[in-house]
Amino acid sequence: MDLIHRPRRLRRTPALRRMVRETRVTPDQLVYPLFAVPGRGVKRPVGSMPGVFQLSVDGIVAECKEVHGLGVPAVILFGIPEHKDAEGTGAYADDGIIQQAVRAVKEAVPDLVVVTDVCLCEYTDHGHCGVIQGNEVANDPTVALLVREAVSHARAGADVVAPSDMMDGRVGAIRAGLDAEGFSHTPILSYAAKFASAFYGPFREAAESAPQFGDRRGYQMDPPNAREAVREVLLDLDEGADMVMVKPALPYLDVVRAVREAVDVPVAAYNVSGEYAMVKAAAANGWIDGDAAMLESLTAIRRAGADLVVTYFAKDAARLLG
């Protein structure tokens, strides 16, 4: 009698499936993004991202307490200043919105890891990620401002700084700047492979950071390029990055896998706003099971090789996984 292979034997019951599961998602692997705005008692819904809000610092603190209680170990903070200008001075002001939020969160929830996004797009009146010269973002003048921003975040108490601008050489400059100011212990999570993606639209509403002219294709990566993404990652590691990120996640799972195989440092992937909004919209219309799609998406990102997932689903997922 010919042997019949029966892989289904190990799928028969939930306990068996759980026992042989190859990839697991836990709250420990999630990072929750938050948007800080001036004022007090502000909780402004983001229309394209159900369940996501712009929050004043008191609201950020409350969210961080809840997140910590759910077992999520980290948040990443984005700031929207009261006033914007050509050089994004609010990004590196000692009393800037992110600096205020970091100090308040670290005082209220000291064990929560606070990551800060280091970029200028939320702070500039033109919406680009750096200093404009002519019709282009000038690399080196922008890097000098990013160093000031990263140091100001570290001075406020940030546990990790995360440059997302995609300027050349910014990781090395930030590392040197942090070290010179006594923050050699502060890790850098580099958005090393950040693509010029169509999936950022809802984020730009939340962060009020849409470019006022042109686009970001001159500095963010071209979506067809996977080998270049690995090169960008290796360059950032050579400059001193401690962790690297691929952004977006789901349309770039092949890149997540390629990066995972190329490096031996922690790899993060950003489950971006458009990915979140699509699941929420389809679930609201009754077209999919939102919770199941959320967990399947997070599992796919982990299966591709991400150690950490930055996701707006962090609270919802933690409730289910807990």
PASEBA-1860 file (N, C-alpha, C; in nm, 3 decimals):
! residues 322
1> MDLIHRPR> 0.085/-0.121/0.000/0.000/0.000/0.000/0.088/0.125/0.000 ~ 0.059/0.217/-0.090/0.136/0.342/-0.095/0.105/0.427/0.028 ~ 0.212/0.488/0.082/0.196/0.576/0.199/0.124/0.703/0.157 ~ 0.022/0.742/0.230/-0.048/0.867/0.205/0.000/0.969/0.307 ~ 0.052/1.080/0.260/0.097/1.186/0.351/-0.025/1.265/0.398 ~ -0.034/1.286/0.527/-0.152/1.351/0.585/-0.113/1.468/0.677 ~ -0.071/1.580/0.616/-0.037/1.698/0.697/-0.155/1.748/0.780 ~ -0.277/1.715/0.738/-0.395/1.762/0.812/-0.401/1.710/0.954
9> RLRRTPAL> -0.327/1.602/0.982/-0.332/1.546/1.118/-0.297/1.652/1.224 ~ -0.205/1.741/1.188/-0.159/1.842/1.284/-0.242/1.971/1.280 ~ -0.354/1.966/1.204/-0.443/2.082/1.198/-0.579/2.054/1.259 ~ -0.597/1.939/1.318/-0.730/1.893/1.355/-0.795/1.973/1.466 ~ -0.716/2.021/1.560/-0.773/2.091/1.675/-0.698/2.222/1.699 ~ -0.763/2.318/1.763/-0.694/2.443/1.796/-0.567/2.420/1.876 ~ -0.569/2.325/1.970/-0.451/2.300/2.053/-0.335/2.247/1.969 ~ -0.364/2.154/1.876/-0.258/2.104/1.788/-0.202/2.215/1.700
17> RRMVRETR> -0.289/2.295/1.643/-0.242/2.404/1.556/-0.155/2.502/1.635 ~ -0.198/2.531/1.758/-0.121/2.623/1.842/0.016/2.564/1.877 ~ 0.020/2.436/1.901/0.142/2.369/1.944/0.249/2.370/1.835 ~ 0.209/2.359/1.707/0.307/2.349/1.599/0.320/2.479/1.519 ~ 0.262/2.586/1.571/0.262/2.714/1.499/0.405/2.766/1.484 ~ 0.440/2.806/1.362/0.577/2.849/1.332/0.601/2.997/1.366 ~ 0.501/3.080/1.351/0.516/3.224/1.371/0.415/3.271/1.473 ~ 0.461/3.349/1.569/0.373/3.398/1.674/0.377/3.550/1.680
25> VTPDQLVY> 0.264/3.608/1.711/0.254/3.752/1.735/0.217/3.771/1.880 ~ 0.294/3.852/1.951/0.265/3.884/2.091/0.268/4.036/2.108 ~ 0.203/4.088/2.212/0.210/4.233/2.236/0.352/4.285/2.250 ~ 0.445/4.201/2.297/0.583/4.244/2.315/0.649/4.291/2.186 ~ 0.595/4.250/2.073/0.657/4.281/1.943/0.597/4.406/1.877 ~ 0.505/4.474/1.945/0.430/4.583/1.883/0.474/4.720/1.934 ~ 0.466/4.818/1.846/0.495/4.958/1.880/0.376/5.040/1.833 ~ 0.324/5.126/1.921/0.199/5.199/1.893/0.229/5.344/1.858
33> PLFAVPGR> 0.190/5.391/1.739/0.212/5.532/1.703/0.107/5.625/1.766 ~ 0.153/5.743/1.806/0.065/5.843/1.866/0.099/5.981/1.809 ~ -0.004/6.067/1.798/0.012/6.200/1.740/-0.017/6.306/1.846 ~ 0.085/6.383/1.879/0.073/6.484/1.984/0.049/6.622/1.926 ~ -0.046/6.695/1.986/-0.079/6.832/1.943/-0.084/6.924/2.065 ~ -0.069/7.055/2.043/-0.077/7.150/2.154/-0.216/7.153/2.216 ~ -0.222/7.205/2.340/-0.349/7.224/2.408/-0.367/7.128/2.524 ~ -0.489/7.125/2.573/-0.523/7.033/2.681/-0.665/6.980/2.656
41> GVKRPVGS> -0.684/6.853/2.683/-0.815/6.793/2.661/-0.851/6.776/2.515 ~ -0.750/6.777/2.427/-0.775/6.763/2.284/-0.776/6.615/2.246 ~ -0.884/6.573/2.178/-0.893/6.438/2.124/-0.966/6.451/1.991 ~ -0.887/6.473/1.886/-0.941/6.506/1.754/-0.934/6.383/1.663 ~ -1.047/6.328/1.620/-1.043/6.207/1.537/-0.977/6.231/1.402 ~ -0.905/6.131/1.355/-0.849/6.133/1.220/-0.949/6.062/1.130 ~ -1.010/6.136/1.038/-1.123/6.084/0.961/-1.092/5.957/0.884 ~ -0.973/5.947/0.828/-0.938/5.832/0.745/-0.882/5.715/0.825
49> MPGVFQLS> -0.872/5.731/0.958/-0.814/5.625/1.042/-0.903/5.606/1.165 ~ -1.013/5.531/1.152/-1.102/5.512/1.267/-1.027/5.458/1.389 ~ -1.051/5.524/1.503/-0.984/5.482/1.626/-0.853/5.551/1.654 ~ -0.808/5.636/1.560/-0.683/5.710/1.576/-0.717/5.857/1.596 ~ -0.642/5.923/1.687/-0.673/6.061/1.723/-0.546/6.145/1.731 ~ -0.561/6.273/1.706/-0.462/6.370/1.750/-0.492/6.400/1.896 ~ -0.389/6.394/1.982/-0.410/6.405/2.126/-0.319/6.511/2.186 ~ -0.371/6.589/2.278/-0.285/6.676/2.357/-0.203/6.591/2.453
57> VDGIVAEC> -0.105/6.653/2.517/-0.010/6.576/2.598/-0.079/6.496/2.708 ~ -0.183/6.554/2.770/-0.253/6.479/2.873/-0.319/6.354/2.816 ~ -0.370/6.364/2.694/-0.428/6.248/2.629/-0.324/6.146/2.588 ~ -0.207/6.194/2.545/-0.096/6.103/2.513/-0.057/6.022/2.636 ~ -0.049/6.089/2.750/-0.014/6.019/2.874/-0.117/5.912/2.908 ~ -0.244/5.947/2.895/-0.350/5.850/2.923/-0.341/5.729/2.830 ~ -0.318/5.754/2.702/-0.302/5.645/2.605/-0.183/5.557/2.640 ~ -0.075/5.620/2.681/0.046/5.545/2.713/0.024/5.456/2.836
65> KEVHGLGV> -0.050/5.505/2.932/-0.082/5.421/3.048/-0.164/5.299/3.005 ~ -0.260/5.322/2.916/-0.343/5.210/2.868/-0.260/5.111/2.788 ~ -0.178/5.162/2.699/-0.093/5.076/2.616/-0.002/4.990/2.703 ~ 0.060/5.053/2.801/0.150/4.981/2.892/0.073/4.873/2.967 ~ -0.047/4.904/3.009/-0.128/4.806/3.080/-0.167/4.687/2.995 ~ -0.171/4.706/2.864/-0.205/4.597/2.772/-0.084/4.511/2.735 ~ 0.033/4.550/2.783/0.153/4.471/2.755/0.231/4.514/2.633 ~ 0.190/4.624/2.570/0.267/4.678/2.457/0.385/4.756/2.514
73> PAVILFGI> 0.507/4.724/2.473/0.624/4.781/2.541/0.666/4.919/2.496 ~ 0.614/4.966/2.381/0.669/5.089/2.324/0.566/5.168/2.246 ~ 0.587/5.299/2.241/0.512/5.388/2.153/0.611/5.465/2.068 ~ 0.564/5.516/1.955/0.644/5.608/1.874/0.562/5.736/1.859 ~ 0.624/5.849/1.890/0.554/5.977/1.896/0.582/6.063/1.773 ~ 0.474/6.120/1.720/0.480/6.218/1.612/0.418/6.347/1.665 ~ 0.475/6.462/1.625/0.426/6.588/1.679/0.375/6.682/1.572 ~ 0.268/6.755/1.604/0.215/6.859/1.517/0.225/6.990/1.595
81> PEHKDAEG> 0.313/7.082/1.554/0.336/7.204/1.632/0.224/7.306/1.612 ~ 0.224/7.405/1.698/0.125/7.513/1.685/0.155/7.602/1.565 ~ 0.285/7.622/1.538/0.327/7.705/1.424/0.432/7.630/1.343 ~ 0.425/7.647/1.211/0.521/7.585/1.121/0.599/7.694/1.049 ~ 0.723/7.659/1.008/0.803/7.753/0.931/0.889/7.677/0.832 ~ 0.969/7.749/0.756/1.043/7.688/0.645/1.147/7.586/0.691 ~ 1.201/7.604/0.812/1.306/7.513/0.859/1.259/7.422/0.972 ~ 1.131/7.422/1.001/1.080/7.329/1.100/1.139/7.348/1.238
89> TGAYADDG> 1.151/7.472/1.283/1.218/7.498/1.410/1.149/7.433/1.530 ~ 1.018/7.408/1.517/0.947/7.342/1.627/0.995/7.201/1.652 ~ 1.065/7.142/1.556/1.112/7.004/1.571/1.222/6.993/1.674 ~ 1.302/7.098/1.689/1.417/7.089/1.779/1.412/7.193/1.891 ~ 1.295/7.253/1.913/1.278/7.346/2.025/1.270/7.268/2.156 ~ 1.336/7.318/2.258/1.335/7.248/2.388/1.195/7.236/2.446 ~ 1.107/7.331/2.410/0.969/7.326/2.459/0.873/7.282/2.348 ~ 0.925/7.213/2.247/0.841/7.165/2.138/0.740/7.062/2.185
97> IIQQAVRA> 0.643/7.034/2.100/0.535/6.944/2.140/0.586/6.802/2.170 ~ 0.680/6.753/2.093/0.733/6.618/2.121/0.815/6.619/2.249 ~ 0.894/6.722/2.267/0.975/6.729/2.389/0.885/6.733/2.513 ~ 0.775/6.807/2.506/0.680/6.810/2.617/0.619/6.672/2.639 ~ 0.580/6.608/2.531/0.515/6.477/2.542/0.610/6.372/2.599 ~ 0.734/6.373/2.553/0.831/6.276/2.603/0.850/6.291/2.753 ~ 0.870/6.415/2.797/0.891/6.436/2.941/0.771/6.389/3.023 ~ 0.652/6.419/2.975/0.531/6.381/3.049/0.514/6.229/3.052
105> VKEAVPDL> 0.537/6.162/2.941/0.519/6.017/2.936/0.624/5.947/3.022 ~ 0.747/5.991/3.014/0.852/5.924/3.093/0.830/5.945/3.243 ~ 0.770/6.057/3.280/0.738/6.078/3.421/0.622/5.989/3.465 ~ 0.522/5.973/3.378/0.401/5.900/3.415/0.416/5.749/3.399 ~ 0.488/5.706/3.295/0.502/5.563/3.265/0.650/5.535/3.235 ~ 0.734/5.539/3.337/0.879/5.531/3.312/0.925/5.403/3.244 ~ 0.851/5.294/3.260/0.894/5.167/3.201/0.856/5.153/3.054 ~ 0.772/5.240/3.003/0.733/5.234/2.862/0.848/5.288/2.777
113> VVVTDVCL> 0.882/5.218/2.670/0.985/5.265/2.578/0.925/5.372/2.488 ~ 0.984/5.490/2.491/0.937/5.601/2.409/1.034/5.621/2.293 ~ 0.983/5.596/2.173/1.057/5.619/2.049/1.006/5.750/1.990 ~ 1.095/5.831/1.934/1.051/5.955/1.871/1.088/5.954/1.723 ~ 0.992/5.992/1.641/1.018/6.009/1.499/1.101/6.135/1.479 ~ 1.214/6.121/1.409/1.302/6.235/1.382/1.289/6.271/1.235 ~ 1.213/6.376/1.208/1.191/6.424/1.072/1.139/6.567/1.084 ~ 1.136/6.638/0.972/1.093/6.777/0.975/0.958/6.799/0.908
121> CEYTDHGH> 0.901/6.695/0.843/0.784/6.718/0.758/0.663/6.771/0.835 ~ 0.646/6.728/0.963/0.531/6.778/1.039/0.549/6.923/1.082 ~ 0.673/6.973/1.074/0.706/7.103/1.132/0.731/7.212/1.028 ~ 0.744/7.173/0.900/0.772/7.272/0.796/0.643/7.320/0.731 ~ 0.642/7.447/0.692/0.522/7.502/0.629/0.504/7.453/0.486 ~ 0.608/7.392/0.428/0.598/7.338/0.293/0.573/7.187/0.293 ~ 0.582/7.122/0.409/0.548/6.981/0.421/0.655/6.883/0.378 ~ 0.770/6.933/0.334/0.877/6.841/0.297/0.964/6.810/0.419
129> CGVIQGNE> 1.050/6.710/0.403/1.124/6.655/0.516/1.255/6.726/0.543 ~ 1.275/6.843/0.484/1.400/6.912/0.506/1.399/7.055/0.453 ~ 1.518/7.111/0.445/1.537/7.250/0.403/1.526/7.257/0.250 ~ 1.447/7.352/0.202/1.427/7.367/0.058/1.529/7.467/0.003 ~ 1.600/7.424/-0.101/1.687/7.513/-0.177/1.650/7.496/-0.324 ~ 1.604/7.605/-0.385/1.547/7.593/-0.518/1.414/7.519/-0.507 ~ 1.403/7.409/-0.580/1.283/7.327/-0.571/1.312/7.189/-0.514 ~ 1.425/7.176/-0.445/1.466/7.046/-0.392/1.494/7.053/-0.243
137> VANDPTVA> 1.488/6.938/-0.178/1.529/6.928/-0.039/1.680/6.913/-0.035 ~ 1.746/7.006/0.032/1.892/7.006/0.040/1.937/6.908/0.148 ~ 2.019/6.814/0.113/2.055/6.704/0.202/2.130/6.750/0.327 ~ 2.246/6.810/0.308/2.334/6.835/0.422/2.280/6.940/0.520 ~ 2.221/7.051/0.472/2.159/7.142/0.569/2.046/7.076/0.647 ~ 1.974/6.985/0.583/1.868/6.912/0.653/1.926/6.822/0.762 ~ 2.035/6.753/0.729/2.098/6.663/0.827/2.139/6.739/0.953 ~ 2.191/6.859/0.935/2.233/6.939/1.052/2.114/6.966/1.145
145> LLVREAVS> 1.996/6.991/1.087/1.877/7.015/1.169/1.826/6.886/1.233 ~ 1.837/6.775/1.163/1.794/6.646/1.218/1.879/6.608/1.340 ~ 2.007/6.642/1.337/2.093/6.617/1.453/2.043/6.696/1.573 ~ 2.010/6.822/1.551/1.957/6.905/1.661/1.827/6.846/1.715 ~ 1.742/6.798/1.624/1.615/6.739/1.666/1.637/6.613/1.749 ~ 1.723/6.524/1.701/1.748/6.399/1.774/1.806/6.426/1.912 ~ 1.900/6.519/1.920/1.961/6.552/2.050/1.856/6.611/2.144 ~ 1.767/6.696/2.092/1.663/6.755/2.178/1.568/6.647/2.228
153> HARAGADV> 1.538/6.547/2.147/1.453/6.437/2.191/1.521/6.356/2.301 ~ 1.649/6.327/2.280/1.723/6.252/2.382/1.732/6.331/2.512 ~ 1.753/6.461/2.501/1.761/6.545/2.620/1.629/6.545/2.696 ~ 1.518/6.535/2.624/1.386/6.532/2.689/1.357/6.397/2.754 ~ 1.434/6.293/2.716/1.418/6.162/2.780/1.379/6.050/2.686 ~ 1.381/6.073/2.554/1.346/5.967/2.459/1.438/5.847/2.477 ~ 1.380/5.729/2.473/1.459/5.606/2.486/1.526/5.568/2.355 ~ 1.461/5.597/2.243/1.511/5.563/2.110/1.475/5.677/2.016
161> VAPSDMMD> 1.567/5.714/1.927/1.534/5.812/1.823/1.528/5.739/1.689 ~ 1.432/5.780/1.605/1.406/5.708/1.481/1.400/5.804/1.363 ~ 1.513/5.828/1.295/1.514/5.918/1.180/1.439/5.855/1.062 ~ 1.344/5.932/1.006/1.257/5.879/0.899/1.266/5.959/0.771 ~ 1.361/6.049/0.761/1.368/6.149/0.655/1.426/6.098/0.524 ~ 1.511/5.995/0.530/1.581/5.937/0.415/1.685/6.030/0.354 ~ 1.743/6.120/0.433/1.859/6.196/0.387/1.984/6.108/0.394 ~ 2.076/6.129/0.300/2.202/6.054/0.302/2.288/6.099/0.420
169> GRVGAIRA> 2.346/6.003/0.491/2.442/6.034/0.597/2.383/6.076/0.728 ~ 2.249/6.073/0.740/2.192/6.130/0.863/2.215/6.040/0.983 ~ 2.225/5.910/0.966/2.244/5.822/1.081/2.381/5.847/1.144 ~ 2.484/5.854/1.061/2.618/5.881/1.115/2.625/6.016/1.185 ~ 2.562/6.117/1.126/2.564/6.250/1.187/2.488/6.252/1.319 ~ 2.373/6.184/1.324/2.295/6.178/1.448/2.372/6.101/1.555 ~ 2.437/5.991/1.515/2.516/5.915/1.612/2.627/6.002/1.672 ~ 2.697/6.074/1.586/2.803/6.161/1.634/2.747/6.272/1.723
177> GLDAEGFS> 2.634/6.328/1.685/2.573/6.434/1.764/2.527/6.386/1.900 ~ 2.464/6.271/1.905/2.420/6.214/2.033/2.539/6.185/2.122 ~ 2.642/6.124/2.066/2.760/6.089/2.146/2.828/6.213/2.203 ~ 2.835/6.318/2.120/2.903/6.441/2.164/2.828/6.509/2.277 ~ 2.696/6.488/2.285/2.615/6.552/2.389/2.589/6.460/2.509 ~ 2.659/6.348/2.514/2.647/6.259/2.630/2.537/6.156/2.620 ~ 2.487/6.131/2.499/2.379/6.034/2.480/2.425/5.913/2.401 ~ 2.544/5.865/2.434/2.596/5.747/2.364/2.512/5.623/2.391
185> HTPILSYA> 2.430/5.629/2.498/2.346/5.514/2.534/2.214/5.514/2.455 ~ 2.183/5.618/2.382/2.055/5.628/2.312/2.062/5.555/2.179 ~ 1.979/5.452/2.158/1.982/5.378/2.031/1.915/5.456/1.918 ~ 1.955/5.420/1.796/1.894/5.474/1.675/1.820/5.361/1.604 ~ 1.690/5.382/1.584/1.610/5.295/1.498/1.594/5.369/1.366 ~ 1.665/5.326/1.264/1.663/5.397/1.137/1.551/5.346/1.047 ~ 1.472/5.440/0.994/1.385/5.407/0.882/1.480/5.391/0.762 ~ 1.541/5.276/0.751/1.649/5.259/0.655/1.598/5.240/0.513
193> AKFASAFY> 1.486/5.169/0.499/1.427/5.143/0.367/1.284/5.195/0.368 ~ 1.273/5.325/0.344/1.141/5.390/0.343/1.107/5.427/0.200 ~ 1.000/5.369/0.150/0.963/5.384/0.010/0.865/5.499/-0.010 ~ 0.870/5.559/-0.128/0.776/5.664/-0.167/0.644/5.595/-0.203 ~ 0.560/5.577/-0.103/0.445/5.488/-0.114/0.313/5.563/-0.124 ~ 0.219/5.502/-0.194/0.082/5.553/-0.199/0.003/5.523/-0.073 ~ 0.061/5.445/0.019/-0.010/5.401/0.139/0.005/5.495/0.257 ~ 0.064/5.613/0.238/0.086/5.708/0.348/-0.024/5.812/0.362
201> GPFREAAE> -0.122/5.812/0.274/-0.221/5.920/0.272/-0.287/5.948/0.405 ~ -0.343/5.848/0.474/-0.408/5.876/0.603/-0.312/5.932/0.707 ~ -0.187/5.887/0.706/-0.088/5.942/0.800/-0.071/6.092/0.777 ~ -0.069/6.132/0.651/-0.046/6.274/0.623/-0.162/6.360/0.671 ~ -0.281/6.300/0.678/-0.392/6.370/0.742/-0.367/6.380/0.892 ~ -0.328/6.269/0.953/-0.306/6.266/1.099/-0.194/6.358/1.141 ~ -0.085/6.361/1.063/0.033/6.438/1.100/0.035/6.577/1.035 ~ -0.066/6.606/0.953/-0.074/6.735/0.883/0.057/6.764/0.810
209> SAPQFGDR> 0.102/6.664/0.731/0.236/6.672/0.674/0.240/6.653/0.523 ~ 0.129/6.674/0.454/0.129/6.659/0.308/0.217/6.766/0.244 ~ 0.301/6.729/0.147/0.384/6.830/0.078/0.297/6.934/0.008 ~ 0.340/7.059/0.015/0.265/7.167/-0.048/0.296/7.181/-0.197 ~ 0.403/7.114/-0.242/0.436/7.110/-0.385/0.516/6.982/-0.410 ~ 0.507/6.931/-0.531/0.585/6.814/-0.569/0.552/6.692/-0.485 ~ 0.651/6.604/-0.471/0.636/6.482/-0.391/0.769/6.449/-0.326 ~ 0.779/6.330/-0.266/0.900/6.295/-0.191/0.984/6.189/-0.262
217> RGYQMDPP> 0.959/6.171/-0.392/1.029/6.066/-0.465/1.177/6.097/-0.486 ~ 1.218/6.221/-0.464/1.360/6.255/-0.476/1.442/6.211/-0.357 ~ 1.377/6.172/-0.248/1.455/6.124/-0.133/1.404/5.991/-0.077 ~ 1.273/5.966/-0.079/1.225/5.834/-0.041/1.250/5.737/-0.155 ~ 1.253/5.606/-0.123/1.297/5.507/-0.220/1.193/5.478/-0.328 ~ 1.242/5.439/-0.445/1.157/5.400/-0.557/1.100/5.261/-0.529 ~ 0.968/5.244/-0.529/0.908/5.116/-0.492/0.960/4.991/-0.564 ~ 1.004/4.996/-0.690/1.050/4.873/-0.753/1.183/4.819/-0.702
225> NAREAVRE> 1.256/4.894/-0.617/1.396/4.860/-0.588/1.413/4.787/-0.454 ~ 1.436/4.657/-0.462/1.460/4.577/-0.343/1.608/4.568/-0.308 ~ 1.694/4.551/-0.409/1.839/4.543/-0.380/1.888/4.674/-0.321 ~ 1.837/4.784/-0.372/1.876/4.914/-0.317/1.834/4.927/-0.172 ~ 1.721/4.868/-0.136/1.676/4.873/0.004/1.777/4.806/0.096 ~ 1.828/4.691/0.055/1.929/4.623/0.136/2.055/4.708/0.147 ~ 2.093/4.773/0.037/2.210/4.861/0.041/2.188/4.976/0.139 ~ 2.070/5.037/0.136/2.040/5.145/0.230/2.051/5.097/0.375
233> VLLDLDEG> 2.000/4.978/0.401/2.007/4.921/0.535/2.152/4.903/0.579 ~ 2.233/4.846/0.492/2.373/4.821/0.527/2.449/4.951/0.547 ~ 2.418/5.053/0.469/2.483/5.183/0.488/2.448/5.241/0.624 ~ 2.321/5.232/0.663/2.280/5.287/0.793/2.344/5.211/0.908 ~ 2.356/5.081/0.895/2.424/5.003/1.000/2.571/5.042/1.009 ~ 2.633/5.065/0.895/2.773/5.106/0.894/2.790/5.242/0.961 ~ 2.685/5.326/0.955/2.692/5.458/1.018/2.656/5.454/1.166 ~ 2.609/5.341/1.216/2.583/5.332/1.360/2.440/5.305/1.401
241> ADMVMVKP> 2.352/5.272/1.307/2.215/5.237/1.346/2.215/5.109/1.431 ~ 2.127/5.106/1.530/2.115/4.989/1.617/2.004/4.895/1.573 ~ 1.903/4.951/1.509/1.791/4.875/1.453/1.753/4.940/1.322 ~ 1.688/4.864/1.233/1.650/4.918/1.103/1.503/4.888/1.077 ~ 1.441/4.971/0.992/1.299/4.957/0.964/1.275/4.956/0.813 ~ 1.176/4.876/0.773/1.122/4.878/0.638/0.983/4.939/0.646 ~ 0.955/5.033/0.554/0.826/5.101/0.555/0.784/5.131/0.411 ~ 0.661/5.091/0.372/0.556/5.018/0.442/0.592/4.871/0.465
249> ALPYLDVV> 0.494/4.798/0.522/0.518/4.657/0.554/0.456/4.563/0.450 ~ 0.324/4.559/0.442/0.256/4.454/0.364/0.291/4.455/0.215 ~ 0.301/4.570/0.147/0.339/4.564/0.005/0.488/4.533/-0.015 ~ 0.565/4.527/0.094/0.711/4.512/0.086/0.760/4.395/0.171 ~ 0.679/4.291/0.183/0.720/4.175/0.263/0.844/4.108/0.206 ~ 0.861/4.114/0.075/0.984/4.059/0.016/1.106/4.136/0.062 ~ 1.091/4.268/0.079/1.202/4.350/0.127/1.230/4.319/0.274 ~ 1.125/4.304/0.354/1.144/4.265/0.495/1.224/4.136/0.503
257> RAVREAVD> 1.189/4.037/0.420/1.261/3.910/0.420/1.406/3.928/0.377 ~ 1.428/4.006/0.272/1.565/4.027/0.223/1.651/4.097/0.328 ~ 1.592/4.194/0.398/1.667/4.264/0.504/1.694/4.170/0.620 ~ 1.594/4.091/0.658/1.613/3.996/0.768/1.730/3.901/0.740 ~ 1.741/3.857/0.615/1.847/3.763/0.579/1.983/3.830/0.566 ~ 1.983/3.963/0.551/2.109/4.034/0.528/2.174/4.085/0.655 ~ 2.097/4.098/0.764/2.150/4.162/0.885/2.120/4.078/1.008 ~ 2.193/4.108/1.116/2.171/4.036/1.242/2.131/4.130/1.355
265> VPVAAYNV> 2.074/4.246/1.319/2.021/4.338/1.419/1.869/4.329/1.415 ~ 1.800/4.383/1.516/1.652/4.383/1.511/1.600/4.457/1.389 ~ 1.500/4.396/1.325/1.435/4.453/1.206/1.291/4.488/1.242 ~ 1.252/4.611/1.215/1.114/4.655/1.235/1.048/4.674/1.100 ~ 0.917/4.664/1.097/0.839/4.696/0.977/0.720/4.781/1.021 ~ 0.687/4.881/0.941/0.580/4.974/0.974/0.455/4.936/0.897 ~ 0.355/4.887/0.970/0.223/4.855/0.916/0.149/4.988/0.903 ~ 0.162/5.053/0.788/0.135/5.196/0.776/-0.014/5.229/0.771
273> SGEYAMVK> -0.040/5.359/0.769/-0.177/5.409/0.782/-0.271/5.357/0.674 ~ -0.223/5.350/0.550/-0.308/5.301/0.443/-0.345/5.155/0.460 ~ -0.252/5.075/0.511/-0.280/4.934/0.539/-0.387/4.921/0.647 ~ -0.374/5.003/0.750/-0.471/5.006/0.860/-0.608/5.052/0.810 ~ -0.609/5.161/0.732/-0.736/5.219/0.686/-0.813/5.123/0.596 ~ -0.742/5.048/0.513/-0.810/4.954/0.424/-0.883/4.846/0.503 ~ -0.817/4.792/0.605/-0.881/4.688/0.687/-1.001/4.747/0.761 ~ -0.983/4.865/0.819/-1.092/4.928/0.894/-1.212/4.958/0.803
281> AAAANGWI> -1.185/5.008/0.683/-1.294/5.043/0.591/-1.368/4.918/0.545 ~ -1.294/4.814/0.510/-1.357/4.691/0.464/-1.438/4.626/0.576 ~ -1.384/4.630/0.698/-1.456/4.572/0.812/-1.583/4.651/0.841 ~ -1.575/4.784/0.832/-1.693/4.868/0.857/-1.804/4.842/0.757 ~ -1.767/4.800/0.636/-1.866/4.769/0.533/-1.912/4.623/0.539 ~ -1.859/4.547/0.633/-1.899/4.408/0.646/-1.838/4.317/0.540 ~ -1.734/4.363/0.473/-1.674/4.285/0.366/-1.572/4.183/0.418 ~ -1.511/4.209/0.533/-1.414/4.116/0.592/-1.433/4.115/0.743
289> DGDAAMLE> -1.378/4.015/0.806/-1.369/4.009/0.952/-1.248/4.091/0.991 ~ -1.272/4.208/1.049/-1.163/4.301/1.078/-1.058/4.245/1.172 ~ -1.100/4.180/1.279/-1.004/4.124/1.374/-0.919/4.016/1.310 ~ -0.983/3.928/1.233/-0.909/3.820/1.168/-0.809/3.876/1.066 ~ -0.852/3.977/0.990/-0.763/4.038/0.891/-0.646/4.108/0.959 ~ -0.673/4.175/1.071/-0.568/4.241/1.147/-0.462/4.141/1.192 ~ -0.505/4.032/1.256/-0.409/3.934/1.308/-0.336/3.863/1.194 ~ -0.405/3.838/1.084/-0.339/3.774/0.969/-0.232/3.867/0.911
297> SLTAIRRA> -0.263/3.996/0.904/-0.166/4.094/0.854/-0.042/4.100/0.943 ~ -0.064/4.109/1.073/0.049/4.115/1.166/0.132/3.987/1.161 ~ 0.064/3.873/1.147/0.136/3.746/1.137/0.220/3.742/1.010 ~ 0.167/3.793/0.899/0.242/3.795/0.774/0.369/3.878/0.787 ~ 0.358/3.992/0.855/0.475/4.079/0.873/0.579/4.010/0.960 ~ 0.534/3.945/1.065/0.627/3.869/1.149/0.687/3.751/1.072 ~ 0.606/3.681/0.995/0.653/3.565/0.920/0.760/3.606/0.818 ~ 0.748/3.726/0.762/0.847/3.775/0.666/0.981/3.801/0.731
305> GADLVVTY> 0.981/3.820/0.864/1.108/3.836/0.934/1.118/3.955/1.027 ~ 1.011/4.032/1.041/1.016/4.149/1.128/1.016/4.106/1.275 ~ 1.108/4.162/1.353/1.110/4.139/1.498/1.010/4.230/1.568 ~ 0.992/4.351/1.513/0.902/4.451/1.570/0.807/4.498/1.462 ~ 0.683/4.528/1.501/0.585/4.582/1.407/0.529/4.711/1.465 ~ 0.553/4.820/1.394/0.490/4.947/1.429/0.351/4.945/1.367 ~ 0.248/4.958/1.450/0.113/4.940/1.398/0.008/5.015/1.479 ~ -0.088/5.073/1.407/-0.202/5.138/1.471/-0.298/5.035/1.530
313> FAKDAARL> -0.277/4.909/1.498/-0.357/4.800/1.554/-0.306/4.755/1.692 ~ -0.201/4.815/1.743/-0.134/4.760/1.861/-0.229/4.737/1.978 ~ -0.312/4.835/2.008/-0.404/4.817/2.122/-0.507/4.708/2.095 ~ -0.568/4.711/1.977/-0.669/4.611/1.944/-0.608/4.471/1.945 ~ -0.490/4.459/1.886/-0.424/4.329/1.880/-0.387/4.280/2.019 ~ -0.336/4.370/2.102/-0.294/4.330/2.237/-0.415/4.279/2.318 ~ -0.531/4.342/2.299/-0.650/4.295/2.370/-0.685/4.153/2.329 ~ -0.678/4.124/2.200/-0.711/3.991/2.152/-0.605/3.888/2.191
321> LG> -0.478/3.927/2.178/-0.370/3.833/2.203/-0.351/3.809/2.353 ~ -0.389/3.909/2.434/-0.369/3.896/2.578/-0.458/3.789/2.638
END
